[in-house]
Amino acid sequence: MPERAALRRPWHGASDRPEEPAVAALRLQRAEVDALLAFRHAEPGEDENLAWWRLQRLRVARRALLPETERNRLPPLPQPPVHALSWWQGVKLRTGRLRVEEESPPRAIARRLGT
């Protein structure tokens, strides 16, 4: 029988090591998947806008923990809903200059998100 430690996966015992970057990245990945599902199933309108910005914030937090090679392999975020962006962000989106990872939510949405 193989040694028991050899069977352990990096995420086993994750509650013992919350400060490790690998554990934090795994938790953020799970949160991002949950946020993506919430976005896909959100009602059009304000709920959808809030869900998209939650997804964007989790992606930004997750990207900060990943090495450059893994960062580049992440799939793009879904397109933001029509009214999720400010006027200026909409202009940048239409001209192809919107960098989602550097944007902040519009004031009204930021208030609803609690920032």
PDB file as gemmi writes it, atoms N, CA and C in Angstrom:
CRYST1    1.000    1.000    1.000  90.00  90.00  90.00 P 1                      
ATOM      1  N   MET A   1       0.850  -1.189   0.000  1.00  0.00           N  
ATOM      2  CA  MET A   1       0.000   0.000   0.000  1.00  0.00           C  
ATOM      3  C   MET A   1       0.886   1.241   0.000  1.00  0.00           C  
ATOM      4  N   PRO A   2       0.597   2.202  -0.875  1.00  0.00           N  
ATOM      5  CA  PRO A   2       1.419   3.412  -0.911  1.00  0.00           C  
ATOM      6  C   PRO A   2       1.309   4.175   0.404  1.00  0.00           C  
ATOM      7  N   GLU A   3       2.304   4.955   0.621  1.00  0.00           N  
ATOM      8  CA  GLU A   3       2.327   5.769   1.836  1.00  0.00           C  
ATOM      9  C   GLU A   3       1.150   6.748   1.825  1.00  0.00           C  
ATOM     10  N   ARG A   4       0.526   6.941   2.950  1.00  0.00           N  
ATOM     11  CA  ARG A   4      -0.683   7.768   3.038  1.00  0.00           C  
ATOM     12  C   ARG A   4      -0.423   9.215   2.598  1.00  0.00           C  
ATOM     13  N   ALA A   5       0.719   9.769   2.932  1.00  0.00           N  
ATOM     14  CA  ALA A   5       1.027  11.156   2.559  1.00  0.00           C  
ATOM     15  C   ALA A   5       1.110  11.316   1.046  1.00  0.00           C  
ATOM     16  N   ALA A   6       1.499  10.257   0.332  1.00  0.00           N  
ATOM     17  CA  ALA A   6       1.608  10.341  -1.120  1.00  0.00           C  
ATOM     18  C   ALA A   6       0.238  10.468  -1.779  1.00  0.00           C  
ATOM     19  N   LEU A   7      -0.814  10.050  -1.092  1.00  0.00           N  
ATOM     20  CA  LEU A   7      -2.161  10.123  -1.646  1.00  0.00           C  
ATOM     21  C   LEU A   7      -2.812  11.482  -1.439  1.00  0.00           C  
ATOM     22  N   ARG A   8      -2.238  12.296  -0.606  1.00  0.00           N  
ATOM     23  CA  ARG A   8      -2.846  13.593  -0.301  1.00  0.00           C  
ATOM     24  C   ARG A   8      -2.749  14.534  -1.497  1.00  0.00           C  
ATOM     25  N   ARG A   9      -3.781  15.271  -1.684  1.00  0.00           N  
ATOM     26  CA  ARG A   9      -3.797  16.288  -2.732  1.00  0.00           C  
ATOM     27  C   ARG A   9      -3.475  17.631  -2.083  1.00  0.00           C  
ATOM     28  N   PRO A  10      -3.031  18.624  -2.870  1.00  0.00           N  
ATOM     29  CA  PRO A  10      -2.673  19.917  -2.277  1.00  0.00           C  
ATOM     30  C   PRO A  10      -3.831  20.596  -1.560  1.00  0.00           C  
ATOM     31  N   TRP A  11      -5.060  20.286  -1.940  1.00  0.00           N  
ATOM     32  CA  TRP A  11      -6.190  20.959  -1.315  1.00  0.00           C  
ATOM     33  C   TRP A  11      -6.685  20.233  -0.066  1.00  0.00           C  
ATOM     34  N   HIS A  12      -6.175  19.031   0.215  1.00  0.00           N  
ATOM     35  CA  HIS A  12      -6.564  18.340   1.444  1.00  0.00           C  
ATOM     36  C   HIS A  12      -6.036  19.112   2.639  1.00  0.00           C  
ATOM     37  N   GLY A  13      -6.853  19.250   3.609  1.00  0.00           N  
ATOM     38  CA  GLY A  13      -6.455  19.995   4.794  1.00  0.00           C  
ATOM     39  C   GLY A  13      -6.365  21.483   4.552  1.00  0.00           C  
ATOM     40  N   ALA A  14      -7.118  21.971   3.569  1.00  0.00           N  
ATOM     41  CA  ALA A  14      -7.031  23.389   3.211  1.00  0.00           C  
ATOM     42  C   ALA A  14      -7.430  24.286   4.367  1.00  0.00           C  
ATOM     43  N   SER A  15      -8.300  23.793   5.228  1.00  0.00           N  
ATOM     44  CA  SER A  15      -8.705  24.631   6.354  1.00  0.00           C  
ATOM     45  C   SER A  15      -7.557  24.828   7.336  1.00  0.00           C  
ATOM     46  N   ASP A  16      -6.543  23.961   7.265  1.00  0.00           N  
ATOM     47  CA  ASP A  16      -5.372  24.104   8.129  1.00  0.00           C  
ATOM     48  C   ASP A  16      -4.419  25.175   7.623  1.00  0.00           C  
ATOM     49  N   ARG A  17      -4.493  25.489   6.323  1.00  0.00           N  
ATOM     50  CA  ARG A  17      -3.510  26.376   5.699  1.00  0.00           C  
ATOM     51  C   ARG A  17      -4.183  27.482   4.883  1.00  0.00           C  
ATOM     52  N   PRO A  18      -4.994  28.320   5.491  1.00  0.00           N  
ATOM     53  CA  PRO A  18      -5.698  29.338   4.695  1.00  0.00           C  
ATOM     54  C   PRO A  18      -4.774  30.409   4.125  1.00  0.00           C  
ATOM     55  N   GLU A  19      -3.573  30.554   4.683  1.00  0.00           N  
ATOM     56  CA  GLU A  19      -2.679  31.619   4.215  1.00  0.00           C  
ATOM     57  C   GLU A  19      -1.845  31.203   3.008  1.00  0.00           C  
ATOM     58  N   GLU A  20      -1.825  29.929   2.654  1.00  0.00           N  
ATOM     59  CA  GLU A  20      -1.024  29.481   1.511  1.00  0.00           C  
ATOM     60  C   GLU A  20      -1.640  29.986   0.211  1.00  0.00           C  
ATOM     61  N   PRO A  21      -0.819  30.495  -0.707  1.00  0.00           N  
ATOM     62  CA  PRO A  21      -1.350  31.023  -1.970  1.00  0.00           C  
ATOM     63  C   PRO A  21      -2.115  29.977  -2.782  1.00  0.00           C  
ATOM     64  N   ALA A  22      -1.662  28.732  -2.780  1.00  0.00           N  
ATOM     65  CA  ALA A  22      -2.355  27.696  -3.556  1.00  0.00           C  
ATOM     66  C   ALA A  22      -3.760  27.454  -3.013  1.00  0.00           C  
ATOM     67  N   VAL A  23      -3.899  27.457  -1.708  1.00  0.00           N  
ATOM     68  CA  VAL A  23      -5.211  27.250  -1.086  1.00  0.00           C  
ATOM     69  C   VAL A  23      -6.104  28.460  -1.360  1.00  0.00           C  
ATOM     70  N   ALA A  24      -5.546  29.650  -1.235  1.00  0.00           N  
ATOM     71  CA  ALA A  24      -6.323  30.867  -1.506  1.00  0.00           C  
ATOM     72  C   ALA A  24      -6.762  30.906  -2.972  1.00  0.00           C  
ATOM     73  N   ALA A  25      -5.874  30.522  -3.890  1.00  0.00           N  
ATOM     74  CA  ALA A  25      -6.221  30.508  -5.313  1.00  0.00           C  
ATOM     75  C   ALA A  25      -7.321  29.495  -5.593  1.00  0.00           C  
ATOM     76  N   LEU A  26      -7.261  28.356  -4.945  1.00  0.00           N  
ATOM     77  CA  LEU A  26      -8.294  27.341  -5.129  1.00  0.00           C  
ATOM     78  C   LEU A  26      -9.643  27.835  -4.607  1.00  0.00           C  
ATOM     79  N   ARG A  27      -9.626  28.490  -3.468  1.00  0.00           N  
ATOM     80  CA  ARG A  27     -10.873  29.038  -2.920  1.00  0.00           C  
ATOM     81  C   ARG A  27     -11.435  30.136  -3.816  1.00  0.00           C  
ATOM     82  N   LEU A  28     -10.558  30.971  -4.356  1.00  0.00           N  
ATOM     83  CA  LEU A  28     -11.027  32.022  -5.261  1.00  0.00           C  
ATOM     84  C   LEU A  28     -11.570  31.433  -6.558  1.00  0.00           C  
ATOM     85  N   GLN A  29     -10.966  30.343  -7.025  1.00  0.00           N  
ATOM     86  CA  GLN A  29     -11.480  29.690  -8.228  1.00  0.00           C  
ATOM     87  C   GLN A  29     -12.895  29.181  -7.979  1.00  0.00           C  
ATOM     88  N   ARG A  30     -13.087  28.563  -6.837  1.00  0.00           N  
ATOM     89  CA  ARG A  30     -14.424  28.055  -6.494  1.00  0.00           C  
ATOM     90  C   ARG A  30     -15.422  29.212  -6.388  1.00  0.00           C  
ATOM     91  N   ALA A  31     -15.014  30.296  -5.750  1.00  0.00           N  
ATOM     92  CA  ALA A  31     -15.893  31.458  -5.627  1.00  0.00           C  
ATOM     93  C   ALA A  31     -16.198  32.055  -7.001  1.00  0.00           C  
ATOM     94  N   GLU A  32     -15.199  32.048  -7.894  1.00  0.00           N  
ATOM     95  CA  GLU A  32     -15.415  32.583  -9.234  1.00  0.00           C  
ATOM     96  C   GLU A  32     -16.408  31.724 -10.015  1.00  0.00           C  
ATOM     97  N   VAL A  33     -16.307  30.415  -9.877  1.00  0.00           N  
ATOM     98  CA  VAL A  33     -17.264  29.524 -10.544  1.00  0.00           C  
ATOM     99  C   VAL A  33     -18.675  29.776 -10.010  1.00  0.00           C  
ATOM    100  N   ASP A  34     -18.800  29.911  -8.697  1.00  0.00           N  
ATOM    101  CA  ASP A  34     -20.111  30.206  -8.104  1.00  0.00           C  
ATOM    102  C   ASP A  34     -20.653  31.543  -8.611  1.00  0.00           C  
ATOM    103  N   ALA A  35     -19.778  32.547  -8.717  1.00  0.00           N  
ATOM    104  CA  ALA A  35     -20.198  33.865  -9.204  1.00  0.00           C  
ATOM    105  C   ALA A  35     -20.598  33.800 -10.679  1.00  0.00           C  
ATOM    106  N   LEU A  36     -19.889  32.992 -11.468  1.00  0.00           N  
ATOM    107  CA  LEU A  36     -20.239  32.838 -12.880  1.00  0.00           C  
ATOM    108  C   LEU A  36     -21.616  32.189 -13.021  1.00  0.00           C  
ATOM    109  N   LEU A  37     -21.875  31.179 -12.212  1.00  0.00           N  
ATOM    110  CA  LEU A  37     -23.197  30.548 -12.241  1.00  0.00           C  
ATOM    111  C   LEU A  37     -24.284  31.536 -11.812  1.00  0.00           C  
ATOM    112  N   ALA A  38     -23.995  32.329 -10.791  1.00  0.00           N  
ATOM    113  CA  ALA A  38     -24.961  33.333 -10.340  1.00  0.00           C  
ATOM    114  C   ALA A  38     -25.220  34.354 -11.447  1.00  0.00           C  
ATOM    115  N   PHE A  39     -24.176  34.746 -12.175  1.00  0.00           N  
ATOM    116  CA  PHE A  39     -24.331  35.696 -13.275  1.00  0.00           C  
ATOM    117  C   PHE A  39     -25.178  35.090 -14.392  1.00  0.00           C  
ATOM    118  N   ARG A  40     -24.903  33.849 -14.741  1.00  0.00           N  
ATOM    119  CA  ARG A  40     -25.643  33.188 -15.826  1.00  0.00           C  
ATOM    120  C   ARG A  40     -27.133  33.042 -15.503  1.00  0.00           C  
ATOM    121  N   HIS A  41     -27.448  32.888 -14.221  1.00  0.00           N  
ATOM    122  CA  HIS A  41     -28.836  32.663 -13.828  1.00  0.00           C  
ATOM    123  C   HIS A  41     -29.520  33.915 -13.272  1.00  0.00           C  
ATOM    124  N   ALA A  42     -28.823  35.038 -13.270  1.00  0.00           N  
ATOM    125  CA  ALA A  42     -29.402  36.279 -12.727  1.00  0.00           C  
ATOM    126  C   ALA A  42     -30.452  36.836 -13.680  1.00  0.00           C  
ATOM    127  N   GLU A  43     -31.427  37.482 -13.092  1.00  0.00           N  
ATOM    128  CA  GLU A  43     -32.452  38.160 -13.886  1.00  0.00           C  
ATOM    129  C   GLU A  43     -31.818  39.367 -14.575  1.00  0.00           C  
ATOM    130  N   PRO A  44     -32.191  39.639 -15.822  1.00  0.00           N  
ATOM    131  CA  PRO A  44     -31.655  40.828 -16.488  1.00  0.00           C  
ATOM    132  C   PRO A  44     -31.992  42.086 -15.687  1.00  0.00           C  
ATOM    133  N   GLY A  45     -31.068  43.007 -15.688  1.00  0.00           N  
ATOM    134  CA  GLY A  45     -31.263  44.251 -14.942  1.00  0.00           C  
ATOM    135  C   GLY A  45     -30.220  44.392 -13.859  1.00  0.00           C  
ATOM    136  N   GLU A  46     -30.641  44.950 -12.742  1.00  0.00           N  
ATOM    137  CA  GLU A  46     -29.697  45.263 -11.670  1.00  0.00           C  
ATOM    138  C   GLU A  46     -29.044  44.013 -11.078  1.00  0.00           C  
ATOM    139  N   ASP A  47     -29.813  42.933 -10.940  1.00  0.00           N  
ATOM    140  CA  ASP A  47     -29.234  41.696 -10.400  1.00  0.00           C  
ATOM    141  C   ASP A  47     -28.108  41.183 -11.287  1.00  0.00           C  
ATOM    142  N   GLU A  48     -28.310  41.245 -12.581  1.00  0.00           N  
ATOM    143  CA  GLU A  48     -27.294  40.793 -13.529  1.00  0.00           C  
ATOM    144  C   GLU A  48     -26.056  41.694 -13.473  1.00  0.00           C  
ATOM    145  N   ASN A  49     -26.280  43.006 -13.358  1.00  0.00           N  
ATOM    146  CA  ASN A  49     -25.161  43.949 -13.266  1.00  0.00           C  
ATOM    147  C   ASN A  49     -24.314  43.674 -12.024  1.00  0.00           C  
ATOM    148  N   LEU A  50     -24.978  43.489 -10.882  1.00  0.00           N  
ATOM    149  CA  LEU A  50     -24.257  43.207  -9.633  1.00  0.00           C  
ATOM    150  C   LEU A  50     -23.511  41.884  -9.722  1.00  0.00           C  
ATOM    151  N   ALA A  51     -24.141  40.880 -10.304  1.00  0.00           N  
ATOM    152  CA  ALA A  51     -23.495  39.566 -10.428  1.00  0.00           C  
ATOM    153  C   ALA A  51     -22.255  39.661 -11.310  1.00  0.00           C  
ATOM    154  N   TRP A  52     -22.323  40.453 -12.381  1.00  0.00           N  
ATOM    155  CA  TRP A  52     -21.159  40.578 -13.259  1.00  0.00           C  
ATOM    156  C   TRP A  52     -19.999  41.266 -12.537  1.00  0.00           C  
ATOM    157  N   TRP A  53     -20.291  42.321 -11.783  1.00  0.00           N  
ATOM    158  CA  TRP A  53     -19.217  43.017 -11.067  1.00  0.00           C  
ATOM    159  C   TRP A  53     -18.640  42.153  -9.949  1.00  0.00           C  
ATOM    160  N   ARG A  54     -19.463  41.326  -9.308  1.00  0.00           N  
ATOM    161  CA  ARG A  54     -18.927  40.384  -8.311  1.00  0.00           C  
ATOM    162  C   ARG A  54     -17.969  39.408  -8.986  1.00  0.00           C  
ATOM    163  N   LEU A  55     -18.370  38.923 -10.150  1.00  0.00           N  
ATOM    164  CA  LEU A  55     -17.516  38.015 -10.917  1.00  0.00           C  
ATOM    165  C   LEU A  55     -16.212  38.709 -11.304  1.00  0.00           C  
ATOM    166  N   GLN A  56     -16.297  39.947 -11.735  1.00  0.00           N  
ATOM    167  CA  GLN A  56     -15.099  40.701 -12.134  1.00  0.00           C  
ATOM    168  C   GLN A  56     -14.153  40.880 -10.960  1.00  0.00           C  
ATOM    169  N   ARG A  57     -14.689  41.199  -9.784  1.00  0.00           N  
ATOM    170  CA  ARG A  57     -13.838  41.415  -8.604  1.00  0.00           C  
ATOM    171  C   ARG A  57     -13.137  40.128  -8.185  1.00  0.00           C  
ATOM    172  N   LEU A  58     -13.847  39.010  -8.256  1.00  0.00           N  
ATOM    173  CA  LEU A  58     -13.222  37.730  -7.914  1.00  0.00           C  
ATOM    174  C   LEU A  58     -12.130  37.375  -8.914  1.00  0.00           C  
ATOM    175  N   ARG A  59     -12.358  37.686 -10.187  1.00  0.00           N  
ATOM    176  CA  ARG A  59     -11.335  37.398 -11.196  1.00  0.00           C  
ATOM    177  C   ARG A  59     -10.083  38.227 -10.934  1.00  0.00           C  
ATOM    178  N   VAL A  60     -10.261  39.486 -10.580  1.00  0.00           N  
ATOM    179  CA  VAL A  60      -9.115  40.352 -10.277  1.00  0.00           C  
ATOM    180  C   VAL A  60      -8.349  39.807  -9.077  1.00  0.00           C  
ATOM    181  N   ALA A  61      -9.062  39.401  -8.037  1.00  0.00           N  
ATOM    182  CA  ALA A  61      -8.406  38.848  -6.846  1.00  0.00           C  
ATOM    183  C   ALA A  61      -7.684  37.550  -7.181  1.00  0.00           C  
ATOM    184  N   ARG A  62      -8.294  36.724  -8.006  1.00  0.00           N  
ATOM    185  CA  ARG A  62      -7.666  35.447  -8.372  1.00  0.00           C  
ATOM    186  C   ARG A  62      -6.434  35.668  -9.245  1.00  0.00           C  
ATOM    187  N   ARG A  63      -6.522  36.596 -10.192  1.00  0.00           N  
ATOM    188  CA  ARG A  63      -5.373  36.873 -11.067  1.00  0.00           C  
ATOM    189  C   ARG A  63      -4.160  37.333 -10.266  1.00  0.00           C  
ATOM    190  N   ALA A  64      -4.406  38.051  -9.181  1.00  0.00           N  
ATOM    191  CA  ALA A  64      -3.300  38.550  -8.361  1.00  0.00           C  
ATOM    192  C   ALA A  64      -2.512  37.409  -7.722  1.00  0.00           C  
ATOM    193  N   LEU A  65      -3.138  36.266  -7.508  1.00  0.00           N  
ATOM    194  CA  LEU A  65      -2.467  35.138  -6.862  1.00  0.00           C  
ATOM    195  C   LEU A  65      -1.827  34.164  -7.841  1.00  0.00           C  
ATOM    196  N   LEU A  66      -2.202  34.247  -9.114  1.00  0.00           N  
ATOM    197  CA  LEU A  66      -1.710  33.274 -10.085  1.00  0.00           C  
ATOM    198  C   LEU A  66      -0.396  33.718 -10.714  1.00  0.00           C  
ATOM    199  N   PRO A  67       0.456  32.755 -11.076  1.00  0.00           N  
ATOM    200  CA  PRO A  67       1.657  33.108 -11.844  1.00  0.00           C  
ATOM    201  C   PRO A  67       1.269  33.589 -13.251  1.00  0.00           C  
ATOM    202  N   GLU A  68       2.156  34.286 -13.899  1.00  0.00           N  
ATOM    203  CA  GLU A  68       1.882  34.901 -15.206  1.00  0.00           C  
ATOM    204  C   GLU A  68       1.380  33.885 -16.235  1.00  0.00           C  
ATOM    205  N   THR A  69       1.974  32.694 -16.263  1.00  0.00           N  
ATOM    206  CA  THR A  69       1.570  31.699 -17.265  1.00  0.00           C  
ATOM    207  C   THR A  69       0.120  31.269 -17.069  1.00  0.00           C  
ATOM    208  N   GLU A  70      -0.289  31.073 -15.834  1.00  0.00           N  
ATOM    209  CA  GLU A  70      -1.678  30.681 -15.569  1.00  0.00           C  
ATOM    210  C   GLU A  70      -2.634  31.849 -15.787  1.00  0.00           C  
ATOM    211  N   ARG A  71      -2.177  33.060 -15.500  1.00  0.00           N  
ATOM    212  CA  ARG A  71      -3.005  34.248 -15.728  1.00  0.00           C  
ATOM    213  C   ARG A  71      -3.395  34.369 -17.193  1.00  0.00           C  
ATOM    214  N   ASN A  72      -2.437  34.090 -18.067  1.00  0.00           N  
ATOM    215  CA  ASN A  72      -2.687  34.221 -19.499  1.00  0.00           C  
ATOM    216  C   ASN A  72      -3.604  33.130 -20.034  1.00  0.00           C  
ATOM    217  N   ARG A  73      -3.716  32.022 -19.309  1.00  0.00           N  
ATOM    218  CA  ARG A  73      -4.555  30.909 -19.766  1.00  0.00           C  
ATOM    219  C   ARG A  73      -6.004  31.026 -19.305  1.00  0.00           C  
ATOM    220  N   LEU A  74      -6.313  31.987 -18.462  1.00  0.00           N  
ATOM    221  CA  LEU A  74      -7.688  32.134 -17.982  1.00  0.00           C  
ATOM    222  C   LEU A  74      -8.606  32.526 -19.140  1.00  0.00           C  
ATOM    223  N   PRO A  75      -9.798  31.944 -19.195  1.00  0.00           N  
ATOM    224  CA  PRO A  75     -10.734  32.364 -20.244  1.00  0.00           C  
ATOM    225  C   PRO A  75     -11.227  33.783 -19.965  1.00  0.00           C  
ATOM    226  N   PRO A  76     -11.603  34.505 -21.002  1.00  0.00           N  
ATOM    227  CA  PRO A  76     -12.090  35.874 -20.769  1.00  0.00           C  
ATOM    228  C   PRO A  76     -13.414  35.856 -20.015  1.00  0.00           C  
ATOM    229  N   LEU A  77     -13.669  36.931 -19.323  1.00  0.00           N  
ATOM    230  CA  LEU A  77     -14.957  37.080 -18.648  1.00  0.00           C  
ATOM    231  C   LEU A  77     -16.051  37.250 -19.697  1.00  0.00           C  
ATOM    232  N   PRO A  78     -17.282  36.878 -19.356  1.00  0.00           N  
ATOM    233  CA  PRO A  78     -18.373  37.153 -20.300  1.00  0.00           C  
ATOM    234  C   PRO A  78     -18.549  38.659 -20.482  1.00  0.00           C  
ATOM    235  N   GLN A  79     -19.144  39.025 -21.594  1.00  0.00           N  
ATOM    236  CA  GLN A  79     -19.385  40.444 -21.855  1.00  0.00           C  
ATOM    237  C   GLN A  79     -20.249  41.020 -20.740  1.00  0.00           C  
ATOM    238  N   PRO A  80     -19.957  42.244 -20.317  1.00  0.00           N  
ATOM    239  CA  PRO A  80     -20.787  42.854 -19.271  1.00  0.00           C  
ATOM    240  C   PRO A  80     -22.186  43.160 -19.804  1.00  0.00           C  
ATOM    241  N   PRO A  81     -23.179  43.124 -18.929  1.00  0.00           N  
ATOM    242  CA  PRO A  81     -24.532  43.505 -19.352  1.00  0.00           C  
ATOM    243  C   PRO A  81     -24.563  44.962 -19.818  1.00  0.00           C  
ATOM    244  N   VAL A  82     -25.598  45.299 -20.518  1.00  0.00           N  
ATOM    245  CA  VAL A  82     -25.708  46.620 -21.148  1.00  0.00           C  
ATOM    246  C   VAL A  82     -25.507  47.767 -20.169  1.00  0.00           C  
ATOM    247  N   HIS A  83     -26.154  47.740 -19.024  1.00  0.00           N  
ATOM    248  CA  HIS A  83     -26.095  48.874 -18.094  1.00  0.00           C  
ATOM    249  C   HIS A  83     -25.152  48.633 -16.921  1.00  0.00           C  
ATOM    250  N   ALA A  84     -24.248  47.671 -17.037  1.00  0.00           N  
ATOM    251  CA  ALA A  84     -23.311  47.388 -15.940  1.00  0.00           C  
ATOM    252  C   ALA A  84     -22.131  48.347 -15.946  1.00  0.00           C  
ATOM    253  N   LEU A  85     -21.884  48.997 -17.068  1.00  0.00           N  
ATOM    254  CA  LEU A  85     -20.726  49.876 -17.199  1.00  0.00           C  
ATOM    255  C   LEU A  85     -21.152  51.338 -17.152  1.00  0.00           C  
ATOM    256  N   SER A  86     -20.218  52.180 -16.735  1.00  0.00           N  
ATOM    257  CA  SER A  86     -20.465  53.620 -16.801  1.00  0.00           C  
ATOM    258  C   SER A  86     -20.402  54.054 -18.269  1.00  0.00           C  
ATOM    259  N   TRP A  87     -20.779  55.283 -18.520  1.00  0.00           N  
ATOM    260  CA  TRP A  87     -20.745  55.786 -19.892  1.00  0.00           C  
ATOM    261  C   TRP A  87     -19.335  55.674 -20.467  1.00  0.00           C  
ATOM    262  N   TRP A  88     -18.341  56.094 -19.696  1.00  0.00           N  
ATOM    263  CA  TRP A  88     -16.968  56.083 -20.178  1.00  0.00           C  
ATOM    264  C   TRP A  88     -16.463  54.657 -20.391  1.00  0.00           C  
ATOM    265  N   GLN A  89     -16.832  53.744 -19.502  1.00  0.00           N  
ATOM    266  CA  GLN A  89     -16.440  52.349 -19.679  1.00  0.00           C  
ATOM    267  C   GLN A  89     -17.088  51.769 -20.936  1.00  0.00           C  
ATOM    268  N   GLY A  90     -18.315  52.191 -21.226  1.00  0.00           N  
ATOM    269  CA  GLY A  90     -18.984  51.748 -22.450  1.00  0.00           C  
ATOM    270  C   GLY A  90     -18.257  52.231 -23.692  1.00  0.00           C  
ATOM    271  N   VAL A  91     -17.776  53.467 -23.650  1.00  0.00           N  
ATOM    272  CA  VAL A  91     -17.005  53.997 -24.774  1.00  0.00           C  
ATOM    273  C   VAL A  91     -15.728  53.181 -24.949  1.00  0.00           C  
ATOM    274  N   LYS A  92     -15.039  52.902 -23.844  1.00  0.00           N  
ATOM    275  CA  LYS A  92     -13.812  52.106 -23.930  1.00  0.00           C  
ATOM    276  C   LYS A  92     -14.098  50.695 -24.438  1.00  0.00           C  
ATOM    277  N   LEU A  93     -15.228  50.122 -24.053  1.00  0.00           N  
ATOM    278  CA  LEU A  93     -15.596  48.785 -24.531  1.00  0.00           C  
ATOM    279  C   LEU A  93     -15.819  48.805 -26.038  1.00  0.00           C  
ATOM    280  N   ARG A  94     -16.539  49.812 -26.526  1.00  0.00           N  
ATOM    281  CA  ARG A  94     -16.821  49.895 -27.962  1.00  0.00           C  
ATOM    282  C   ARG A  94     -15.569  50.149 -28.784  1.00  0.00           C  
ATOM    283  N   THR A  95     -14.592  50.826 -28.221  1.00  0.00           N  
ATOM    284  CA  THR A  95     -13.353  51.090 -28.963  1.00  0.00           C  
ATOM    285  C   THR A  95     -12.297  50.015 -28.731  1.00  0.00           C  
ATOM    286  N   GLY A  96     -12.616  49.025 -27.915  1.00  0.00           N  
ATOM    287  CA  GLY A  96     -11.679  47.928 -27.671  1.00  0.00           C  
ATOM    288  C   GLY A  96     -10.584  48.255 -26.681  1.00  0.00           C  
ATOM    289  N   ARG A  97     -10.743  49.286 -25.892  1.00  0.00           N  
ATOM    290  CA  ARG A  97      -9.710  49.695 -24.933  1.00  0.00           C  
ATOM    291  C   ARG A  97     -10.064  49.392 -23.480  1.00  0.00           C  
ATOM    292  N   LEU A  98     -11.176  48.709 -23.257  1.00  0.00           N  
ATOM    293  CA  LEU A  98     -11.593  48.390 -21.893  1.00  0.00           C  
ATOM    294  C   LEU A  98     -10.753  47.236 -21.357  1.00  0.00           C  
ATOM    295  N   ARG A  99     -10.068  47.476 -20.251  1.00  0.00           N  
ATOM    296  CA  ARG A  99      -9.312  46.425 -19.562  1.00  0.00           C  
ATOM    297  C   ARG A  99     -10.069  46.131 -18.279  1.00  0.00           C  
ATOM    298  N   VAL A 100     -10.839  45.081 -18.323  1.00  0.00           N  
ATOM    299  CA  VAL A 100     -11.768  44.757 -17.245  1.00  0.00           C  
ATOM    300  C   VAL A 100     -11.062  44.639 -15.903  1.00  0.00           C  
ATOM    301  N   GLU A 101      -9.852  44.089 -15.902  1.00  0.00           N  
ATOM    302  CA  GLU A 101      -9.154  43.877 -14.630  1.00  0.00           C  
ATOM    303  C   GLU A 101      -8.697  45.176 -13.975  1.00  0.00           C  
ATOM    304  N   GLU A 102      -8.759  46.280 -14.685  1.00  0.00           N  
ATOM    305  CA  GLU A 102      -8.327  47.563 -14.125  1.00  0.00           C  
ATOM    306  C   GLU A 102      -9.503  48.490 -13.803  1.00  0.00           C  
ATOM    307  N   GLU A 103     -10.706  48.046 -14.071  1.00  0.00           N  
ATOM    308  CA  GLU A 103     -11.880  48.904 -13.905  1.00  0.00           C  
ATOM    309  C   GLU A 103     -12.510  48.748 -12.529  1.00  0.00           C  
ATOM    310  N   SER A 104     -13.201  49.784 -12.120  1.00  0.00           N  
ATOM    311  CA  SER A 104     -13.996  49.771 -10.890  1.00  0.00           C  
ATOM    312  C   SER A 104     -15.457  49.917 -11.280  1.00  0.00           C  
ATOM    313  N   PRO A 105     -16.349  49.387 -10.467  1.00  0.00           N  
ATOM    314  CA  PRO A 105     -17.766  49.524 -10.813  1.00  0.00           C  
ATOM    315  C   PRO A 105     -18.217  50.980 -10.736  1.00  0.00           C  
ATOM    316  N   PRO A 106     -19.237  51.341 -11.506  1.00  0.00           N  
ATOM    317  CA  PRO A 106     -19.813  52.682 -11.383  1.00  0.00           C  
ATOM    318  C   PRO A 106     -20.294  52.916  -9.947  1.00  0.00           C  
ATOM    319  N   ARG A 107     -20.404  54.181  -9.562  1.00  0.00           N  
ATOM    320  CA  ARG A 107     -20.724  54.522  -8.161  1.00  0.00           C  
ATOM    321  C   ARG A 107     -21.975  53.840  -7.625  1.00  0.00           C  
ATOM    322  N   ALA A 108     -23.050  53.836  -8.397  1.00  0.00           N  
ATOM    323  CA  ALA A 108     -24.306  53.245  -7.909  1.00  0.00           C  
ATOM    324  C   ALA A 108     -24.138  51.749  -7.648  1.00  0.00           C  
ATOM    325  N   ILE A 109     -23.441  51.075  -8.528  1.00  0.00           N  
ATOM    326  CA  ILE A 109     -23.217  49.638  -8.353  1.00  0.00           C  
ATOM    327  C   ILE A 109     -22.235  49.397  -7.214  1.00  0.00           C  
ATOM    328  N   ALA A 110     -21.212  50.238  -7.106  1.00  0.00           N  
ATOM    329  CA  ALA A 110     -20.235  50.087  -6.014  1.00  0.00           C  
ATOM    330  C   ALA A 110     -20.921  50.228  -4.658  1.00  0.00           C  
ATOM    331  N   ARG A 111     -21.867  51.153  -4.554  1.00  0.00           N  
ATOM    332  CA  ARG A 111     -22.614  51.302  -3.293  1.00  0.00           C  
ATOM    333  C   ARG A 111     -23.391  50.036  -2.970  1.00  0.00           C  
ATOM    334  N   ARG A 112     -24.013  49.450  -3.970  1.00  0.00           N  
ATOM    335  CA  ARG A 112     -24.781  48.218  -3.751  1.00  0.00           C  
ATOM    336  C   ARG A 112     -23.871  47.045  -3.397  1.00  0.00           C  
ATOM    337  N   LEU A 113     -22.647  47.054  -3.919  1.00  0.00           N  
ATOM    338  CA  LEU A 113     -21.693  45.983  -3.607  1.00  0.00           C  
ATOM    339  C   LEU A 113     -21.052  46.171  -2.241  1.00  0.00           C  
ATOM    340  N   GLY A 114     -21.184  47.373  -1.693  1.00  0.00           N  
ATOM    341  CA  GLY A 114     -20.633  47.630  -0.367  1.00  0.00           C  
ATOM    342  C   GLY A 114     -19.215  48.160  -0.367  1.00  0.00           C  
ATOM    343  N   THR A 115     -18.808  48.820  -1.448  1.00  0.00           N  
ATOM    344  CA  THR A 115     -17.463  49.412  -1.472  1.00  0.00           C  
ATOM    345  C   THR A 115     -17.540  50.910  -1.529  1.00  0.00           C  
TER     346      THR A 115                                                      
END                                                                             
